[in-house]
Amino acid sequence: MDSSFTQVPLTIAVYPHFMDHCFAGKVVFPAVEALKVLAGLIGERDFFTSAFAPGHMADARFNKFLVLEPGQETIEALCNIRPIDDTRISLSLATRFSTKNGAMTRIREHCTATFYAKTDPVPNLSPVHVHECEEPVFKVATDSIYRELVPFGPAFHSIKDELRLARSGAYATLKAMPDDPDDPFKTMLGSGFPLDGAFHAGCVWSQRFFGVVAFPVGFDKRIIYKPTVEHQDYTARVIPQYQTHGTLGFDIWITDKQGDLCETVSGAMMRDVSGGTITPPAWIREGIH
């Protein structure tokens, strides 16, 4: 494989429902959509000499928010492509921006991930191992989540019913919300809404047990065994693994109604990206000592 670095211009469609994905009063391009765009680019080009498994990715980093303006219809972006070997390729999504005085144009990198052509066996997880919790559980209603804790618009209200929180993790029923019918990449990695909803669950867990509003900044590994499908319900367990230097680490398991494992994320990293300006409401910490 050619080991040279390649830069490809991209025009990315901005669908109306993206305007419901907000942070600190700004509309932000969803990280799960950025991963779909990168996977879609690989799918369109013959990068691998072996079979391409688009659902296998590692070392993902969500470096900088890609802010969208009201009414914006497209994103003019760049994809930086760096082959590693015959089975791995690193891609990043970036945009150009001008310095304040307009004298220079710079590149801002928003999302980076390594995709690899490998099929991992599905872990043998029992339903009890995935879903049961024997600890005291704190329940949070969906309307409270999206009104006060993760204030996204209705298109991204992926958590259904109530979210259950325990020290050992967060447990949620998720709805794969509808994608735009014109999205050419809508089935590339399956629906992005279940994983996005699992991140919401991790954010609420972080608010309850650590007192911080933590958002995803990357993950070590994601494997999609069975792509999720829009309009379907799924179950997520978000399992805390570590806390270090302000970063919370989680593993995520997403299963379907039959209990089949759809995808896993290992080493999902979440942290406060507001610089401490956004804090949890007092009620989410009720009973924490």
C-alpha positions in Angstrom: 0.0 0.0 0.0 1.1 3.5 -0.8 2.4 5.1 2.5 1.9 8.7 1.3 -0.3 11.2 3.0 -3.4 12.2 1.0 -5.8 15.1 1.4 -9.3 14.9 -0.1 -11.8 17.7 -0.2 -15.3 16.8 1.0 -18.7 18.5 0.9 -20.8 17.1 3.7 -24.5 17.5 3.8 -26.0 19.2 6.9 -29.4 17.6 7.6 -32.1 19.6 9.4 -32.2 17.3 12.5 -28.5 18.2 13.2 -29.7 21.5 14.5 -31.0 19.7 17.6 -27.5 18.6 18.5 -26.4 21.6 20.7 -23.7 22.4 23.3 -23.4 25.7 25.2 -25.8 27.4 22.8 -24.0 26.2 19.7 -25.0 23.6 17.1 -22.3 20.9 16.9 -21.8 18.3 14.2 -22.3 15.0 15.9 -19.2 12.8 16.4 -21.1 9.7 15.4 -21.9 11.4 12.1 -18.2 12.4 11.6 -17.3 8.7 11.9 -19.9 7.7 9.3 -18.4 10.3 6.9 -14.9 8.8 7.3 -16.2 5.2 7.0 -18.2 6.2 3.9 -15.1 7.7 2.3 -13.2 4.4 2.8 -16.2 2.5 1.3 -16.0 4.6 -1.8 -12.3 4.0 -2.4 -10.1 0.9 -2.7 -7.9 1.5 0.3 -7.4 -2.0 1.5 -6.0 -5.1 -0.2 -8.0 -7.3 2.2 -11.7 -7.1 3.1 -12.9 -3.8 4.6 -14.8 -4.1 7.8 -16.2 -0.5 8.3 -17.4 -1.3 11.8 -13.9 -1.8 13.1 -12.2 1.4 14.3 -9.7 2.4 16.9 -7.9 5.4 18.4 -10.8 7.8 17.7 -10.4 11.4 19.0 -13.0 14.1 18.8 -10.5 17.0 18.9 -12.5 20.2 18.3 -16.2 20.9 17.9 -17.3 21.4 14.4 -19.8 24.3 14.9 -22.7 24.6 12.5 -24.5 27.9 11.7 -28.3 28.2 11.7 -29.6 27.2 8.2 -26.2 25.8 7.1 -26.7 23.2 4.4 -23.2 21.9 3.8 -19.8 21.7 5.4 -16.7 22.2 3.2 -14.2 19.9 4.8 -11.0 18.0 4.2 -10.2 14.4 4.9 -6.6 13.6 5.7 -5.8 10.0 4.8 -2.7 8.2 6.1 -2.3 4.5 5.4 -0.6 2.6 8.1 -0.3 -0.9 6.5 -2.4 -3.2 4.4 -5.0 -3.6 7.1 -5.1 -0.2 8.8 -5.7 3.4 7.7 -6.0 6.6 9.7 -8.4 9.3 8.6 -9.2 12.7 10.0 -11.9 15.2 9.3 -10.8 18.8 9.2 -11.9 22.3 8.1 -10.2 25.5 7.1 -10.6 28.6 9.2 -9.2 32.2 9.0 -7.3 33.8 11.8 -8.9 36.8 13.6 -7.2 39.3 11.4 -7.9 37.3 8.3 -4.3 37.2 7.3 -3.8 33.5 7.5 -5.8 30.3 6.9 -5.3 27.4 9.2 -6.6 23.8 9.4 -8.7 22.6 12.4 -8.9 18.9 13.0 -12.3 17.7 14.4 -12.3 13.9 14.3 -9.6 11.3 13.8 -10.0 7.5 13.7 -8.1 4.4 12.5 -10.2 1.9 10.5 -8.9 -1.6 10.2 -9.8 -4.7 8.0 -10.3 -7.3 10.7 -13.2 -9.3 12.1 -13.3 -9.8 15.8 -15.4 -12.6 17.2 -18.5 -11.6 19.1 -18.0 -11.8 22.8 -20.1 -14.3 24.6 -22.0 -12.1 27.1 -24.9 -13.5 29.1 -28.0 -11.4 29.4 -27.6 -11.2 33.2 -24.0 -10.0 32.8 -25.1 -7.2 30.4 -28.4 -6.0 32.0 -28.7 -6.8 35.7 -27.8 -4.5 38.5 -28.0 -5.5 42.2 -27.0 -2.1 43.6 -29.3 0.8 44.7 -30.5 2.5 41.5 -31.2 6.2 41.0 -33.7 6.7 38.2 -33.8 9.8 35.9 -36.8 10.5 33.7 -36.2 11.2 30.1 -37.8 14.6 30.1 -35.5 15.7 32.9 -32.4 14.4 31.0 -33.1 16.4 27.9 -34.4 19.5 29.7 -31.6 19.9 32.3 -28.8 17.5 31.9 -28.2 16.9 28.2 -30.2 19.8 26.6 -30.4 18.5 23.0 -33.5 19.0 20.8 -36.1 16.3 20.1 -34.3 14.7 17.2 -31.6 13.5 19.6 -33.8 12.3 22.5 -32.4 8.8 22.1 -32.9 7.7 25.7 -36.4 6.2 26.2 -38.4 5.9 29.4 -36.0 6.4 32.3 -32.3 6.1 32.8 -31.0 3.9 35.7 -27.8 4.9 37.4 -25.7 2.9 39.8 -22.1 3.1 40.9 -21.4 0.2 38.5 -22.8 2.0 35.5 -25.7 3.5 33.6 -28.5 1.4 32.0 -30.7 2.7 29.3 -33.2 1.8 26.6 -32.4 3.6 23.5 -34.3 4.5 20.4 -32.6 4.6 17.0 -34.1 7.8 15.8 -34.7 8.3 12.0 -31.9 9.4 9.8 -32.4 11.7 6.8 -33.6 9.6 3.8 -31.1 11.4 1.6 -28.1 10.4 3.7 -25.9 8.2 1.5 -24.0 6.9 4.6 -27.0 6.1 6.8 -26.4 2.4 6.7 -22.6 2.5 6.6 -22.1 2.0 10.4 -25.8 1.5 11.2 -27.7 4.2 13.1 -25.5 6.5 15.1 -28.3 7.4 17.6 -27.9 4.4 19.9 -24.2 5.2 20.5 -25.0 8.9 20.8 -27.6 8.0 23.4 -25.1 5.8 25.3 -22.9 8.9 25.5 -25.8 10.8 26.9 -26.1 8.1 29.6 -22.4 8.4 30.4 -22.8 12.2 30.6 -25.6 11.9 33.2 -23.7 9.2 35.1 -20.7 11.6 35.3 -22.9 14.4 36.6 -24.4 12.2 39.4 -21.2 10.4 40.6 -18.5 12.9 39.7 -20.3 16.3 39.6 -19.0 17.1 36.1 -20.8 17.5 32.8 -18.6 15.1 30.7 -18.9 14.8 26.9 -17.1 12.3 24.7 -13.7 13.2 23.5 -12.7 9.8 21.9 -12.4 6.1 22.4 -9.8 3.3 22.2 -11.8 0.8 20.1 -15.3 0.4 18.6 -16.6 -2.8 17.0 -19.9 -3.1 15.2 -21.1 -6.7 15.2 -24.6 -6.1 14.0 -25.5 -2.6 12.7 -28.3 -0.9 14.5 -31.4 0.1 12.5 -33.4 3.3 12.6 -36.7 3.2 14.5 -35.6 0.1 16.5 -35.1 0.0 20.3 -31.8 -1.1 21.9 -30.4 -1.5 25.4 -27.1 0.1 26.5 -24.9 -0.5 29.5 -22.3 2.2 30.1 -19.6 0.8 32.5 -17.1 3.1 34.3 -13.6 1.9 34.1 -11.3 4.7 35.4 -10.9 8.3 36.3 -7.6 10.1 35.7 -6.6 13.7 35.1 -10.2 14.8 34.6 -11.0 12.1 32.1 -13.6 9.4 32.8 -13.2 6.1 31.0 -16.1 3.8 30.1 -16.9 0.7 28.2 -20.2 0.5 26.3 -22.3 -2.5 25.3 -25.3 -2.0 23.0 -27.7 -5.0 22.5 -30.9 -5.4 20.5 -34.3 -6.7 21.7 -33.2 -10.3 21.2 -30.2 -9.8 23.5 -27.7 -9.9 20.6 -24.7 -7.8 20.9 -24.7 -5.0 18.3 -21.6 -3.0 19.2 -19.1 -2.4 21.8 -16.9 0.6 22.7 -13.8 0.1 24.8 -12.1 3.0 26.5 -14.7 5.7 25.7 -13.2 8.9 27.1 -15.4 11.7 28.5 -14.5 14.9 30.2 -15.7 18.4 31.0 -15.2 20.4 27.8 -16.7 23.6 29.1 -13.8 24.6 31.3 -16.0 24.3 34.4 -18.6 26.9 33.1 -21.3 24.2 32.9 -22.2 22.4 36.1 -24.8 19.8 37.0 -28.0 20.8 38.8 -28.0 20.0 42.5 -30.8 17.4 42.3 -28.8 14.9 40.2 -26.3 14.6 43.1 -29.1 13.8 45.6 -27.9 11.2 48.1 -24.3 11.3 47.0 -21.8 11.6 49.9 
